[in-house]
């Protein structure tokens, strides 16, 4: 089985538990949403789940809010506590496309230790888009949507963080034969079609 191409020989089942990986600005949320719709899976948007928890003012939400207010990432344990029930619910109704998680190697390993084993991801989809193109898209979005959080220094920092923290994640999934590389530097409809083709749909 190629590391670039998940093989059905390994498990003889359709791909219904997917992780979406990409640089900021590469369009992973758009593709996750499309895949979920086409394959009748649940799009688990980690950012949206965390925001919902914060808005609930639960003890867990307050912990997450405190971290974010100090410019930190939410603790891994808190993130897992939020997405765990989402994964359980999604698996019970057909499967998921996980967007925004994992962000580093420890999270990838935690996801692969998830119980039951039938809830763990089968494939990690990597949308490959050049860094310069991602930067261009983020700046264009900031201008169009009048977003003050997508400044050039912030964008550069986000892209640098991705390179630092995601390389071990990509190597981890590649070594496990789960990484599927997708040319994301094309029109979004063609990207979706390529993903579906690579997954055998």
PyMOL commands that set and color helices and strands:
alter all, ss='L'
color gray80, all
select helices_A, chain A and resi 8-10+28-39+46-55+59-69+76-92+105-112+117-119+131-145+152-175+188-198
alter helices_A, ss='H'
color red, helices_A
select strands_A, chain A and resi 17-22+42-45+96-99+123-128+179-183
alter strands_A, ss='S'
color yellow, strands_A
deselect
rebuild
show_as cartoon
